[in-house]
Amino acid sequence: MDPVKPEEISHPPMDQLQGLEYCIDSNPPWGEAIALGFEHYILSLGTAVMIPSFLVPMMGGDDGDKVRVVQTLLFIQGVNTLLQTLFGTRLPTVIGGSYAFMVPIISIIHDSSLTRIEDPQLRFLSTMRAVQGAVIVASSVQIILGFSQMWAICSRFFSPVGMVPVIALTGFGLFNRGFPVVGTCVEIGIPMLILFVLFSQYLKSFQFRQFPVVERFAMIIALIIVWAYAHLLTASGAYKHRPHQTQVNCRTDMSNLISSAPWIKIPYPLQWGAPSFDAGHAFAMMAAVLVSLIESTGAFKAAARLASATPPPPHVLSRGIGWQGIGILLNGLFGTLSGSSVSVENVGLLGSTRVGSRRVIQISAGFMIFFSILGKFGALFASIPFTIFAAVYCVLFGLVASVGLSFLQFTNMNSLRNLFITGVSLFLGLSIPEYFRDFSMKALHGPAHTNAGWFNDFLNTIFSSSPMVALMIAVFLDNTLDYKESAKDRGLPWWAKFRTFKGDSRNEEFYTLPFNLNRFFPPS
């Protein structure tokens, strides 16, 4: 038997992911682009509906309040996505609501000064204004770090070894929003998961008039089938005598969004009244802003790879964080009960459809704004059971995580140093947040439980985020453990050309601002 050649058992590292039909600056035909944009809009509804549905009842709000918050969040989501794709990193990323803000917002909801208000509507409005004030103040963190280019300076300490756990846990860290939610209604969750994998992978070669319709719209096709099946189960009375929580997870008529939604409603700033400001609330909210910064940093790098672009240079990354800070400010001004971060599921959909076009995401932003104003039509799509979205997340979050792991190709994984850093940061990035979540579920408060509520919320928010924990551990170890002798093992020779805007000629193609704005904001 002939000896195996090295090139037959190894694959050369590639700056850009291969196999995409459309990359960041190439565009599908208009009809296909509009359909793909609608698919991204539908996917973004999961988080946009879930966050208000969980928080509004805790605040004393009714179904009408919930619908208004969902509409407002979708509206700002569309605006922020347009801002990010035009003036931020310019990557094809949807900027949606963030679960990172849940801990400080729940803490505000349980503030004694608000819980003692007896009238539910007044308590809802007072709580909303308190959340708005905290989000407005906290947004300054990303605005300052981004536009001052301080985050660009910080990102110069990153290397491929340090970024692998961060990007990977941007996907893996959301495991509790995947199959644990599918398991709450297996009769629709499992079919959705199986059909999505079947259409997107096994039947992707099926074409209609030389167009891969099944691969491009696998999520929409599977969703329509399972949604119709779920509606049939609901109409036939299959859940009539089931527990209330099962009905919430499975039925298609439990959200009360359609009946409560107005036909036309345009969100506007300060629509809930003047925000109220509290130093403790604002400081706790800053932790959520820092977490969203780290999570978005990982998601930006994953999106760049799935759009077949080069890694965003520090200057571009910092610019994107600055615009995300502006987005969080808009969240506070309009009152969305959340901040902003990159939607990880929409990043995963870039890989599933093999279309990383910026135009598609901008079209999806148009759908978000349009359907947030036309309330009844938007509420129809928003009534899709969350279990269906969770089944899709099982695939898309895993895809984003694997993109993070793909950065290992630029490092030496025969180095015990790299194995140690990667393994420890991945394990602790999953283990520490799981401890914080499990502790909070049992004790009804986080492990940090002192007399200073703002301090508790700050620590509990920071250590409940897998990418945040992974970044702190991986970057610290990578920059302190034999770092001078390990530059090549860390992947720095490959990484070096992406540390400046002019380090690679392709950066200008991918990241230059539109309308010739680079004359006024020259890249560094």
C-alpha positions as CSV (number, residue, x, y, z in Angstrom):
1,M,0.0,0.0,0.0
2,D,1.4,3.4,-1.0
3,P,2.2,5.8,1.9
4,V,-0.5,8.5,2.5
5,K,0.6,12.0,1.4
6,P,0.2,14.8,4.0
7,E,-2.0,16.8,1.7
8,E,-4.4,13.8,1.5
9,I,-5.1,13.8,5.3
10,S,-5.1,17.6,6.0
11,H,-6.8,20.7,4.7
12,P,-5.1,24.0,4.2
13,P,-6.5,26.8,6.4
14,M,-8.8,29.2,4.5
15,D,-9.4,32.9,5.3
16,Q,-12.9,32.8,3.8
17,L,-15.4,30.0,4.1
18,Q,-16.1,28.3,0.8
19,G,-19.3,26.9,-0.6
20,L,-21.6,29.9,-0.2
21,E,-23.8,30.9,-3.1
22,Y,-23.8,34.6,-2.2
23,C,-21.3,36.3,0.0
24,I,-21.6,39.6,1.9
25,D,-21.5,42.0,-1.1
26,S,-23.1,39.8,-3.8
27,N,-26.9,39.8,-4.1
28,P,-29.5,37.2,-5.1
29,P,-32.2,38.2,-7.6
30,W,-34.7,40.5,-6.1
31,G,-37.5,37.9,-5.7
32,E,-35.2,35.4,-4.0
33,A,-33.7,38.2,-1.8
34,I,-37.2,39.3,-0.6
35,A,-38.2,35.7,0.2
36,L,-35.0,35.2,2.1
37,G,-35.5,38.5,3.9
38,F,-38.9,37.3,5.0
39,E,-37.4,34.0,6.3
40,H,-35.0,36.0,8.5
41,Y,-37.9,38.2,9.7
42,I,-39.9,35.1,10.7
43,L,-36.9,33.6,12.6
44,S,-36.3,36.9,14.5
45,L,-39.9,36.7,15.9
46,G,-39.0,34.0,18.4
47,T,-36.9,36.2,20.7
48,A,-38.9,39.4,19.9
49,V,-42.1,37.7,21.2
50,M,-40.6,35.5,24.0
51,I,-38.9,38.4,26.0
52,P,-42.1,40.6,26.3
53,S,-44.3,37.5,26.9
54,F,-42.2,36.6,29.9
55,L,-41.6,40.1,31.4
56,V,-44.8,42.0,30.8
57,P,-47.1,39.8,33.0
58,M,-44.5,40.1,35.8
59,M,-44.8,43.9,35.6
60,G,-48.6,43.9,35.8
61,G,-49.2,44.5,32.1
62,D,-52.1,43.0,30.1
63,D,-52.2,41.4,26.6
64,G,-52.6,44.9,25.0
65,D,-49.4,46.0,26.8
66,K,-47.6,42.9,25.6
67,V,-48.6,43.5,22.0
68,R,-47.3,47.1,22.1
69,V,-44.0,46.0,23.6
70,V,-43.6,43.3,20.9
71,Q,-44.4,45.8,18.2
72,T,-42.0,48.3,19.6
73,L,-39.2,45.7,20.0
74,L,-39.7,44.6,16.3
75,F,-39.7,48.2,15.1
76,I,-36.4,49.1,16.9
77,Q,-35.0,45.7,15.8
78,G,-35.6,46.7,12.2
79,V,-34.1,50.2,12.7
80,N,-31.0,48.9,14.5
81,T,-30.4,46.2,11.9
82,L,-30.5,48.9,9.1
83,L,-28.1,51.1,11.1
84,Q,-25.7,48.2,11.7
85,T,-25.7,47.0,8.1
86,L,-25.2,50.5,6.7
87,F,-22.9,52.3,9.2
88,G,-21.8,49.7,11.7
89,T,-19.7,46.6,10.9
90,R,-21.8,46.3,7.6
91,L,-22.0,42.5,8.2
92,P,-25.3,40.7,7.5
93,T,-26.4,40.6,11.1
94,V,-29.9,41.1,12.6
95,I,-29.7,43.2,15.7
96,G,-32.4,41.8,18.0
97,G,-33.5,41.7,21.6
98,S,-31.0,40.2,24.1
99,Y,-31.6,37.8,27.0
100,A,-28.5,39.3,28.7
101,F,-30.8,42.1,30.0
102,M,-33.2,39.7,31.8
103,V,-31.4,39.6,35.1
104,P,-31.2,43.3,35.8
105,I,-34.7,43.9,34.4
106,I,-36.2,41.2,36.6
107,S,-34.4,42.8,39.5
108,I,-36.0,46.1,38.7
109,I,-39.5,44.4,38.5
110,H,-39.0,43.1,42.0
111,D,-37.8,46.4,43.4
112,S,-39.9,47.1,46.6
113,S,-40.7,50.7,45.5
114,L,-42.5,49.2,42.4
115,T,-44.0,46.0,43.8
116,R,-46.0,48.0,46.5
117,I,-47.9,49.8,43.7
118,E,-51.4,48.2,43.8
119,D,-52.8,49.3,40.5
120,P,-51.4,46.8,37.8
121,Q,-51.4,49.3,35.0
122,L,-49.7,52.0,37.0
123,R,-47.1,49.4,38.2
124,F,-46.5,48.3,34.6
125,L,-45.9,51.9,33.5
126,S,-43.7,52.8,36.5
127,T,-41.6,49.6,36.0
128,M,-41.3,50.3,32.2
129,R,-40.0,53.8,32.9
130,A,-37.5,52.5,35.5
131,V,-36.2,50.0,32.9
132,Q,-36.0,52.7,30.2
133,G,-34.0,55.0,32.5
134,A,-31.5,52.2,33.3
135,V,-31.1,51.2,29.7
136,I,-30.6,54.8,28.5
137,V,-27.8,55.4,31.0
138,A,-26.2,52.0,30.4
139,S,-26.1,52.4,26.7
140,S,-23.3,55.0,27.1
141,V,-20.9,52.1,27.9
142,Q,-21.0,50.7,24.4
143,I,-21.3,54.1,22.7
144,I,-18.1,55.3,24.5
145,L,-16.1,52.0,24.1
146,G,-17.1,51.8,20.4
147,F,-16.8,55.3,19.0
148,S,-13.7,56.1,21.1
149,Q,-12.0,53.0,19.6
150,M,-11.3,51.7,23.0
151,W,-12.8,48.4,22.1
152,A,-10.5,48.3,19.0
153,I,-7.5,48.6,21.4
154,C,-8.9,45.8,23.7
155,S,-9.5,43.5,20.7
156,R,-5.8,43.7,19.8
157,F,-5.3,41.3,22.7
158,F,-7.5,38.7,21.0
159,S,-6.0,35.7,19.0
160,P,-7.6,32.8,17.2
161,V,-7.0,30.6,20.3
162,G,-8.7,33.2,22.6
163,M,-11.6,33.7,20.2
164,V,-12.5,30.0,19.7
165,P,-14.2,29.6,23.1
166,V,-16.0,32.9,22.8
167,I,-17.5,32.3,19.3
168,A,-18.2,28.7,20.1
169,L,-20.1,29.5,23.3
170,T,-22.0,32.2,21.5
171,G,-23.9,29.2,20.1
172,F,-23.3,26.4,22.7
173,G,-24.1,28.8,25.6
174,L,-27.7,29.0,24.4
175,F,-28.3,25.3,24.8
176,N,-31.1,25.9,27.3
177,R,-33.1,27.6,24.6
178,G,-32.9,24.6,22.4
179,F,-34.0,21.0,23.3
180,P,-35.2,21.8,26.8
181,V,-37.8,24.0,25.2
182,V,-38.5,21.5,22.5
183,G,-39.2,18.9,25.2
184,T,-42.1,21.1,26.6
185,C,-44.1,20.1,23.5
186,V,-42.5,17.2,21.7
187,E,-45.4,16.5,19.4
188,I,-44.6,19.7,17.4
189,G,-41.0,20.3,18.5
190,I,-39.6,16.9,17.3
191,P,-41.3,17.0,13.9
192,M,-40.0,20.6,13.3
193,L,-36.4,19.5,14.2
194,I,-36.6,16.4,12.0
195,L,-38.1,18.3,9.0
196,F,-35.7,21.2,9.2
197,V,-32.7,18.8,9.1
198,L,-34.3,16.8,6.4
199,F,-35.0,19.7,4.1
200,S,-31.9,21.7,4.8
201,Q,-29.4,18.8,4.5
202,Y,-30.8,15.7,2.9
203,L,-33.1,17.2,0.3
204,K,-31.0,20.3,-0.4
205,S,-30.1,19.1,-3.9
206,F,-33.8,19.1,-4.9
207,Q,-34.3,21.9,-7.4
208,F,-37.2,23.6,-9.1
209,R,-36.3,25.2,-12.5
210,Q,-32.6,25.0,-11.5
211,F,-33.3,26.8,-8.2
212,P,-32.5,25.0,-4.8
213,V,-35.9,26.0,-3.3
214,V,-35.8,23.4,-0.5
215,E,-32.3,24.3,0.7
216,R,-33.0,28.1,0.6
217,F,-36.4,27.9,2.3
218,A,-36.1,24.8,4.5
219,M,-37.1,26.6,7.6
220,I,-40.2,28.3,6.1
221,I,-41.4,25.0,4.5
222,A,-40.9,23.0,7.7
223,L,-42.5,25.8,9.8
224,I,-45.6,26.0,7.6
225,I,-46.1,22.2,7.8
226,V,-45.6,22.0,11.6
227,W,-47.6,25.2,12.3
228,A,-50.5,23.8,10.3
229,Y,-50.2,20.5,12.2
230,A,-50.1,22.4,15.5
231,H,-53.2,24.4,14.5
232,L,-55.0,21.1,13.6
233,L,-54.1,19.7,17.0
234,T,-55.4,22.9,18.7
235,A,-58.7,23.0,16.7
236,S,-59.4,19.3,17.3
237,G,-59.2,19.7,21.1
238,A,-56.1,17.7,21.6
239,Y,-55.0,20.0,24.4
240,K,-58.4,20.7,25.9
241,H,-57.8,18.9,29.2
242,R,-54.0,19.2,29.3
243,P,-52.1,21.3,32.0
244,H,-52.1,25.1,31.4
245,Q,-48.3,25.2,30.7
246,T,-48.6,22.5,28.1
247,Q,-51.3,24.5,26.4
248,V,-49.1,27.6,26.4
249,N,-46.3,25.7,24.8
250,C,-48.3,23.8,22.2
251,R,-51.5,25.7,21.3
252,T,-51.5,28.2,18.5
253,D,-54.2,30.4,20.1
254,M,-52.7,31.1,23.5
255,S,-50.7,34.2,22.9
256,N,-53.7,36.5,22.5
257,L,-51.6,38.7,20.2
258,I,-54.0,38.8,17.2
259,S,-57.0,39.9,19.2
260,S,-55.1,42.4,21.2
261,A,-53.1,44.0,18.4
262,P,-54.2,47.3,16.8
263,W,-54.5,47.4,13.0
264,I,-52.0,50.2,12.7
265,K,-49.7,51.6,15.4
266,I,-46.4,53.5,15.0
267,P,-44.1,53.3,18.0
268,Y,-42.5,56.6,19.1
269,P,-40.0,57.7,21.7
270,L,-41.1,58.1,25.3
271,Q,-44.5,56.5,24.4
272,W,-44.7,55.1,28.0
273,G,-44.0,58.4,29.6
274,A,-40.8,60.1,30.9
275,P,-38.2,57.6,32.1
276,S,-37.1,57.5,35.7
277,F,-33.5,57.1,36.7
278,D,-31.9,55.2,39.6
279,A,-28.1,54.8,40.0
280,G,-28.4,51.2,41.3
281,H,-30.6,50.1,38.4
282,A,-28.3,51.8,35.8
283,F,-25.1,50.3,37.3
284,A,-26.6,46.8,37.2
285,M,-27.8,47.3,33.6
286,M,-24.2,48.2,32.6
287,A,-23.3,44.6,33.3
288,A,-25.9,43.5,30.7
289,V,-24.5,46.0,28.2
290,L,-21.0,44.5,28.7
291,V,-22.3,41.0,28.2
292,S,-24.1,42.0,25.0
293,L,-20.9,43.6,23.8
294,I,-19.0,40.3,24.2
295,E,-21.7,38.2,22.8
296,S,-22.0,40.5,19.8
297,T,-18.3,40.4,19.3
298,G,-18.4,36.7,19.0
299,A,-21.4,36.7,16.7
300,F,-19.9,39.4,14.4
301,K,-16.8,37.2,13.9
302,A,-19.1,34.2,13.2
303,A,-21.2,36.2,10.8
304,A,-18.1,37.4,8.9
305,R,-17.1,33.8,8.3
306,L,-20.6,32.7,7.2
307,A,-20.8,35.6,4.9
308,S,-17.4,34.6,3.3
309,A,-15.8,37.8,4.5
310,T,-12.5,38.4,6.3
311,P,-12.5,38.8,10.1
312,P,-13.6,42.3,10.9
313,P,-10.6,44.5,11.7
314,P,-10.6,46.1,15.3
315,H,-11.6,49.5,13.9
316,V,-14.7,48.0,12.2
317,L,-15.6,45.9,15.2
318,S,-15.4,48.9,17.5
319,R,-17.5,51.0,15.0
320,G,-20.1,48.3,15.1
321,I,-20.2,48.2,18.9
322,G,-20.6,52.0,18.9
323,W,-23.7,51.7,16.6
324,Q,-25.0,48.9,18.7
325,G,-24.8,51.3,21.7
326,I,-26.9,53.8,19.7
327,G,-29.3,50.9,19.2
328,I,-29.5,50.2,23.0
329,L,-30.2,53.9,23.5
330,L,-33.1,53.6,21.1
331,N,-34.3,50.6,23.0
332,G,-34.4,52.7,26.1
333,L,-36.1,55.7,24.5
334,F,-38.8,53.7,22.9
335,G,-39.3,51.2,25.7
336,T,-38.6,47.6,24.4
337,L,-38.0,45.9,27.7
338,S,-34.6,44.7,26.3
339,G,-31.3,45.9,25.0
340,S,-29.7,44.9,21.7
341,S,-27.2,42.3,20.6
342,V,-26.6,40.3,17.4
343,S,-29.3,37.6,16.8
344,V,-27.3,34.4,16.9
345,E,-30.1,32.4,15.2
346,N,-30.1,34.7,12.2
347,V,-26.3,34.3,11.9
348,G,-26.8,30.5,11.8
349,L,-29.4,30.9,9.1
350,L,-26.8,32.5,6.9
351,G,-25.0,29.2,6.9
352,S,-28.1,27.1,6.5
353,T,-29.2,28.9,3.4
354,R,-25.7,29.5,2.1
355,V,-26.6,33.1,1.5
356,G,-24.6,35.7,3.4
357,S,-25.8,38.7,1.4
358,R,-26.1,42.1,3.3
359,R,-29.0,43.1,1.1
360,V,-31.1,40.1,2.4
361,I,-30.7,41.2,6.0
362,Q,-31.6,44.8,5.0
363,I,-34.8,43.6,3.4
364,S,-35.6,41.6,6.6
365,A,-35.2,44.8,8.5
366,G,-37.8,46.4,6.2
367,F,-40.2,43.5,7.0
368,M,-39.7,44.1,10.8
369,I,-40.6,47.7,10.5
370,F,-43.5,47.1,8.2
371,F,-45.2,44.4,10.2
372,S,-44.5,46.2,13.5
373,I,-46.7,49.1,12.2
374,L,-49.4,46.8,10.7
375,G,-50.1,45.2,14.1
376,K,-52.7,42.5,13.1
377,F,-50.6,41.0,10.3
378,G,-47.5,41.0,12.4
379,A,-49.4,39.4,15.3
380,L,-50.5,36.6,13.0
381,F,-46.9,35.5,12.5
382,A,-45.9,36.3,16.1
383,S,-48.5,33.7,17.3
384,I,-46.3,30.8,16.2
385,P,-45.6,28.6,19.2
386,F,-42.1,29.2,20.6
387,T,-41.4,25.4,20.6
388,I,-41.2,25.6,16.8
389,F,-38.5,28.2,17.0
390,A,-36.6,26.2,19.7
391,A,-36.4,23.3,17.3
392,V,-34.8,25.5,14.7
393,Y,-32.4,26.9,17.3
394,C,-31.1,23.4,18.0
395,V,-29.6,23.4,14.5
396,L,-28.7,27.1,14.0
397,F,-27.0,27.6,17.4
398,G,-24.9,24.5,16.8
399,L,-23.9,25.8,13.4
400,V,-22.7,29.1,14.9
401,A,-20.8,27.2,17.6
402,S,-19.0,25.1,14.9
403,V,-17.9,28.2,13.1
404,G,-16.1,29.2,16.3
405,L,-14.4,25.8,16.4
406,S,-13.3,26.3,12.8
407,F,-10.9,29.0,14.0
408,L,-8.8,26.2,15.5
409,Q,-7.5,25.6,11.9
410,F,-5.3,28.6,12.3
411,T,-3.7,27.4,15.5
412,N,-1.4,24.5,16.5
413,M,-3.6,22.0,18.3
414,N,-0.7,19.8,18.9
415,S,0.4,22.3,21.5
416,L,-0.5,21.4,25.1
417,R,-0.7,25.1,25.9
418,N,-3.5,25.6,23.3
419,L,-5.3,22.4,24.4
420,F,-5.3,23.6,28.0
421,I,-6.6,27.1,27.1
422,T,-9.3,25.9,24.8
423,G,-10.5,23.1,27.0
424,V,-10.5,25.0,30.3
425,S,-12.2,28.1,28.9
426,L,-14.9,26.0,27.0
427,F,-15.6,23.9,30.1
428,L,-15.8,26.7,32.6
429,G,-17.7,28.9,30.1
430,L,-20.4,26.3,30.2
431,S,-20.1,25.2,33.8
432,I,-20.0,28.5,35.7
433,P,-23.1,30.0,34.0
434,E,-24.9,26.8,34.6
435,Y,-24.1,26.9,38.3
436,F,-25.4,30.5,38.5
437,R,-28.6,29.6,36.7
438,D,-29.2,26.4,38.7
439,F,-28.5,28.3,42.0
440,S,-30.9,31.1,41.0
441,M,-33.7,28.6,40.2
442,K,-33.4,26.9,43.6
443,A,-32.7,29.8,45.9
444,L,-34.7,32.4,43.9
445,H,-31.6,34.7,43.9
446,G,-28.2,34.5,42.4
447,P,-25.0,33.3,44.2
448,A,-24.0,36.9,44.7
449,H,-26.4,37.9,47.4
450,T,-25.3,40.9,49.5
451,N,-27.1,43.9,50.8
452,A,-26.0,45.8,47.7
453,G,-28.6,44.9,45.1
454,W,-26.8,46.6,42.2
455,F,-23.6,44.6,43.0
456,N,-25.5,41.3,43.1
457,D,-27.1,42.1,39.7
458,F,-23.8,43.1,38.2
459,L,-22.0,39.8,39.2
460,N,-25.0,37.6,38.5
461,T,-25.4,39.0,35.0
462,I,-21.7,38.8,34.1
463,F,-21.3,35.2,35.3
464,S,-24.5,34.0,33.8
465,S,-23.2,34.6,30.2
466,S,-21.1,31.8,28.7
467,P,-19.3,33.9,26.1
468,M,-18.4,36.5,28.8
469,V,-16.9,33.9,31.1
470,A,-15.1,32.2,28.2
471,L,-13.6,35.6,27.1
472,M,-12.3,36.5,30.6
473,I,-10.7,33.1,31.0
474,A,-9.4,32.5,27.5
475,V,-8.0,36.0,26.9
476,F,-6.3,36.1,30.3
477,L,-4.7,32.7,29.8
478,D,-3.7,33.3,26.2
479,N,-2.0,36.6,27.1
480,T,-0.2,35.4,30.3
481,L,0.7,31.7,29.6
482,D,4.0,31.4,27.6
483,Y,2.6,34.1,25.3
484,K,6.0,35.3,23.9
485,E,7.2,31.9,22.8
486,S,3.8,30.8,21.4
487,A,3.0,33.5,18.8
488,K,3.0,31.0,15.9
489,D,1.0,28.4,17.9
490,R,-1.6,31.0,18.8
491,G,-2.2,31.8,15.1
492,L,-0.9,35.3,15.3
493,P,1.0,35.3,12.0
494,W,-2.3,34.6,10.2
495,W,-4.2,37.0,12.5
496,A,-1.8,39.9,12.1
497,K,-3.0,41.0,8.6
498,F,-6.5,41.5,10.0
499,R,-5.5,43.8,12.8
500,T,-5.6,46.9,10.6
501,F,-8.0,48.0,8.0
502,K,-5.3,48.3,5.3
503,G,-3.7,45.0,6.4
504,D,-5.7,43.1,3.8
505,S,-7.0,44.5,0.5
506,R,-10.3,42.7,0.9
507,N,-11.3,44.7,3.9
508,E,-12.1,47.7,1.8
509,E,-14.5,45.6,-0.3
510,F,-16.3,44.3,2.7
511,Y,-16.3,47.0,5.3
512,T,-16.0,50.4,3.6
513,L,-18.8,52.8,4.6
514,P,-21.5,53.7,2.0
515,F,-22.0,57.2,0.5
516,N,-18.3,57.8,0.5
517,L,-18.4,58.4,4.3
518,N,-14.9,57.1,4.7
519,R,-13.7,60.5,3.7
520,F,-15.0,61.8,7.1
521,F,-14.3,58.7,9.1
522,P,-11.0,57.3,7.8
523,P,-10.3,53.7,8.9
524,S,-7.3,53.1,11.1
